Amino acid sequence: MRLGINLGYWGAGMDSDNLAVAQEADRLGYSVCWAAEAYGSDAATVLSWVAAQTERIDIGSAIFQIPARTPAMTAMTAATLDSLSGGRFRLGLGVSGPQVSEGWYGVKFDKPLARTREYVDIVRKAMSRERLSYEGEHWTLPLPGGPGKPLKLTVHSEREYIPLYIAAIGPKNLQQTGEIADGALLIFPSADHLEETAIAHLRAGREKVGKTLDGFDVCPTLPLAVGADKDVSALADMFRPYTALYVGGMGSPKQNFYNQLAQRMGYGKEAAEIQEKYLSGDKEGAAAAIPERLIDQTTLLGSVERIADRMQAYAAAGVTTLTLAPAGFSLEDRLASLRAGTEALERAGLA
């Protein structure tokens, strides 16, 4: 199992430290450095900045939002980043959510599965440097009846094939991801529930197209906080606002994929309470309503030994790249967490 690092969103308050975190991950042999985007910083700019100042670590978009860019623009960006980084780019895509898609980008959040499938088809066709023509439900290239003509990407990526990941949570999206992608980006993954909440659906998708999970990158992101095992409860409290935001506030009452995931993990009553409090404006109450076990199951907390045990559980469940989001109140805390992650992987016998 490999390790990755997720820098999250630029503008989250730790920006001045992020380059040092990426460089330390590079020095330690981490496999990939991901950057996110929502409606603030864009991932492509952050990744180009990181790539210019690192040597070996891959850079990855987690994610480029599908409503934010045309598929051809995404192909252009991917090829450019791969060329500039010397073949170190990984393309992660996702549909975002209805509030961001419709409220920020003005793109209807309809038929996300069909839209994703067409988007991936066009991106891959463009990156292969074929002349681009496509007839689908959501995109038609060139536009009919006009002056447009099929064009070919002029920039060459460093590699012939850039690995493509999809951020997936729901069963149908996970199955389609298994069919059409090279890896899955997961969030709030519990090793105890990973088979039924993710792996089984990915496997079904792979089988549908005559493939297995061999070579498919299962890549969840887990927040990490290192400390004494006796302080696990206090460490868990650090992630209450984070968990409350996703389970309670990411989406509407009817469309919150993270809330639905918590329900599938057996936290139906608690997920409803967290969401009700969060959407009513009681963010502190929502955070307090989160069971400590839910946080502990979806993060890495405690001593290096405890984290090593959890890493073994994730590897046994089918994770191939474990992406860490190290918490800390200072740069040194975050760097120490990175080093603890490497030590835990070695102690787990997974390095």
N, C-alpha and C positions, 0 to 999 in steps of 0.2 A: 504494500500500500504506500502511495506517495502522499506528500503533504503539499498543500497550497496555502496561500495567504489571500485574504480578502480585505482590501483597503476601504470598502464601503463607498460612501458618498463624499466627494470633495465638498468642503463647507460644513462638515459635521463637528468641527472644533479641534481636530487633531491634524490639520492639514500640514503644518510645518514639520511634523514628525513622519509623515507618510513616506517620503523618499527614503529616510533612514531605515524605516521598517522594511521597505521593499529591498533595499540594498543588503540588509542583514539577512533577509530570507534568501536572497541570491547567494550570499556567502555561505550560508548553511546548507545549500543544496535543495531548497524547496523547489517544487516542480513548476508552479505557476503562480502568478500574481494577478488576481482579478480586481476589476473596478466596476462599480455600479453606477446607474443613473436612474433618476425618477423625474423630477421637474426642477432640478438645480444644475449641478455639474453634469457635463456629458462625459461618457466613459472614454471616447476615442482620444480626446485631448489629454486626459490623465494618463492613459496607456502610452501614448507617444512620449510623454515626459518621462515616465518610468523606464521605457525601453531605451531611451537615449543615455540613461545613467546606470544601467545594469548590464551584465555580461551574458549570463546563462539562463536565467529564469524566464519561462514563457510569460507572456502577457495575455490576458483574456478579458473579454467583455462579459460581465455578469450583472446586467445584460445590456445589449443594444435593444431598445424597445421597438417592436415592429411598427407601431403606429407613428413613430418619430421619423422614419426614413423610408423612402421607396426601396424596393429590393435592389435595384441597380445601384443606388447610392451606397447601400450596405456592402455590396460586392466591391465597389471602388474603395471604400474605407478599409475593408478586410485585406484586400490585395496590397494597398499602400502600407498598412501597418505591418504586414508580413514582410514586405520588401525592406522597409526601414529598420525593422528589428532583426533582420538576418534570419528569417524563418522561425520566429518565436511566437506568432500570434495564434490564438484560439478564438473562434467566433461563437459567442453565446448570445442566443436570441430569446425573446419572450414577448408575450402580448401585453404585458403590464396589466392594468385593471381598468374597469369601466370608468372610474372617476378621472384617472389620469388620461386615458385614451380619448374620452369625449370632452372632458373639461379643459385639458391642457393642449391636446393636439387637434381636437375637433374631428376625430375619426370615430365613427360608430363602432361600438364594441359588440359586433354581431358575428356569429359564426367563427369564433376564434380558431377552432380546429382547422376548418377548411382554409381560412385565411393564412394560418401558419404553414400548412402544407404547400399552398401555392407560392408563398413567400420563399420557402426553402428551395422549391423547384427553380424559381427564377434566380435566386442568389447563386445556386450551384451552377446553373447554366451560364450565368454571366462570368463567374470565376473560372470556368473551364475555357473561357475565351472563344466560345462559339458566338456566331452572330445571333443577337438576342431577338427572338420572336416568341410570343407566348399568347395563348388564348385560354383564359380561365374565367371563373365567375367574378373574381375580384380585380384581376389585372389583365389587360390586353395590350400587348406590345408588338409592333408599333400601334398607335391609335389608328383605327380604321378611317379611311376617307380623307386623310390628311397628308402632309408632306413628310411625315416621319418614315424612316427606313431602318431596317435591322442593323444595329451597330455592334461592334466588338470591343471589349475592354482593351484599352491600349497599354495599361501598366501590367507588368509581369510580377506576380508574387514570387517570393523566394522558393516556395515549394509548389509542386503541381497540385497538391491537395491540402487544403486548410481544414483542420478538424472543426466540426460544427456541433454545438451543444444547444439544448433547449431547456429553459427553465420550466419545470412541470410539477404540478401538485395533484391535480385531479386524476382519477383512474383513466379516463379516455385520453387525456393529454399525455399521460405517461405511456400508454400503449402506443399512441401515434409517435411519440418521441423514440420509442424503441424501434419503430419502423423506419424513420426517416433521418435520424441523427446519429452522431458518433458518441454522444455522451449526454447525460442528464444532469442538470443543475438542480439540486434539492435544497430545501430550507425546512427548518424544524424537524430534522430527521431523528427518530428514536431508533436505536439499534434493536430495541425490544419489539418494535412494530414495523421495521423496515420491509420485511418480506411481504406482509399483506398490504401495506400502504404504498409501496413503490416497486419493489423488485419483481413481484409477481406480474404486475402490469407491464413493466419494461420487458420482461421475458416473453410475455404473450405477444407483444409487438414484434420482437425479434423473430419469434417463431413464425409469425404471419408472413414474413418475407424470407423465410428459409435460413435464418441466422440464429446464432446463440449469443449469449452475453459475453463470450470471449472477445476481448479487444474493445468492448464497450465500456466507456468511462463513467462510472457512477460517482458523482462528485457533489456531496453535500457540504454545506457550510455550517460550522458550529462555533458559537462564541466560546472563548477559552478564558478561564480565570484560575490562576495557580495560587495555592495557599495550603494551609494545614487542613487535614481532613476534618478536624473538629470545627473548622470555620466554614464548612460547606454551605450552611444555611445563610450565612452572611454573604458569601460569594454569590449564591443564587439570587439574593436580593438585588445585586447589581443589575440583573437582567430583567427585573420585573417591568420597568418602563418599556423596554424593547419588546418583550413578549406581549404586553398589554396592547401596544401599538398594532402589532400584526394580528393577534387573535381578536382584538376588540375593534380596531379602528381602520384596518386596511380593507375598505370596501363598504358596501351598504349592508343592511341587515340580511338581505337575500343573496348577496354576492360577496362573500368574504371567503376566499379559498383557504386561508390559513385557519379560520374558525372551523371550517368544515373538516380540515385535516385533524384538528384537535378533537373534534367529535369522533372521527374514525379511530382515534387512539384511545377512546373510552372516556373522554372528558366532555360529554354532551352537556350535562347540567352546568358544569363550571364554565364551558365556553359560552353558553347563553348568558350567564351572569356577567362575565367579563365584557361581552359585547354590549349588553344593555347599559352597564355602568359607563363604559367608555363613550358610547354614542350620546349619552345623556350629559356628558361633560365631566363626569366624575372619574378622571383619569387615575387619581390616587386610589379610589375604591376598586377600580378595575385591576390595578396592579396588585392590590392586597388580596383580591379574590383568586389570584393564580395559585394553584397548588404547587408547593415546592417540588413535588415529584415531577410535574410537567416540565419545569425549568431544568431540573437535574437530568431528565431523560433527553433533553434537546440541547444540552451544552456539555462542555468538558470542564469539570470543577474539581478542585482539590489538589492533592499532592501529585508528584510525577508518577508515583506508583499507581494511584487511583486512576489517573488519566491513561496510563499504559493499559490497564485492565479494560477501560472503556474502548480504547483504540482496537484492542483485540476483538471486542464484541462487534465493532463496526466492520472490521475486516471480515469476520466470520459471516456477517449479514450480507456481504457483497460489495462493500464500498471499495473503490479502487484509488480514488484521490480524496483525501480528507482535507477540506479547506478550513483553515482556522481564522477566526476573527478575534485576535487577542485584545482583551480588555486591560485597562490600566489608567492610572491617573497621571502618569508621566511617560516620557519616551523610554526611560530605562525600564519601567514596568513592562511596556509592550515588547521591548527587545528581550527581556528576561523570559517573557512568555513564549516568544519564538524559540529561544534556546531550550526551554522546558519541553516544548512540543517535539523537537528533534530528539531530546533525551528519552522522552516517553516512547517515541516510535522505536528507538533502539532497544529499550527495555522490554517492549512488547514483542521483540523479535521480528519486526515488520520492515525494518530499514533495508 
